[in-house]
Amino acid sequence: MRILVTFAVEAEFAPWRRARNLKQRKIADFVVYEAKIGRASVDFVVTGMGLESAAAGTRSVLSKEHDFCIASGFAGSLRPKFEVGDILAAEAVQFLGKSKILQSNRNLARYAEQDGAVFAKMLLTADHVVRTKDEKSGLAPFAEFVDMESFGVFSAAHEIGRPVVAIRVISDGHDGELPQDVELTMTKKGQVKVSRVVRYLTKYPYLLPALIRLGRDSRTAADALAAFLEAYIKKISFFTHGWYPEGENLEEVAVR
């Protein structure tokens, strides 16, 4: 079994670097990190932030050799019941402002629920950081959580007929507000640079407490997500029968 896991930024992937000696290879403009989890060979790629980067990274790395793809990383909660560190698996993904909806593989999403994730009806992908509690409140009637990449990952996976599921961790709550222009502290690949942080704090010195809180919550969320994915992938890798309908395979149920 071979699985692709996509992340947007380095902070989401950091626990895997700390816990494992990962092999590396280059595909196009992307570095792919390899690990063995259970019986599965797992490829990790950090695509960069935003729908276009996520789609480009997935198109470059995902192949017919992969049994399925997991669109993973951080997400913002749109509902009061979700807190930092909660794992959500989406039934479907929609790009904010567009009508098209892309479905997660039903069995992959439901198995994540059985493994402890919250099964959510809808994940929104936005073209910007949904930062304020007022904007989150406005989006809450339409979805349970929001990110900036999953629709891009799904679009690429559906193009080549690979099953895909969105499994994400809440890194900021529905009533919290992300620091203004926080993306200025990071490169496009999501690497936090000291020089950028210094410039950011020179411009917004009053946001230091919020930046510290964001770092703490991101670390909590990333660790929770890594622990979940490790167990989830390991269990799936040891299954031989019974986790999808008899006589069907992942490719057949992916389009449902």
Secondary structure, 3 states (H helix, E strand, C coil): CEEEEEECCHHHHHHHHHHCCCEEEEECCEEEEEEEECCEEEEEEECCCCHHHHHHHHHHHCCCCCCEEEEEEEEEECCCCCCCCCEEEEEEEEECCCCCEEECCHHHHHHHHHCCCEEEEEEEECCCCCCCHHHHHHHCCCCCEEECCHHHHHHHHHHCCCCEEEEEEEEECCCCCCCCCHHHHECCCCCECHHHHHHHHHHCHHHHHHHHHHHHHHHHHHHHHHHHHHHHHHHHHHCCCCCCCCCCCHHHHHCC
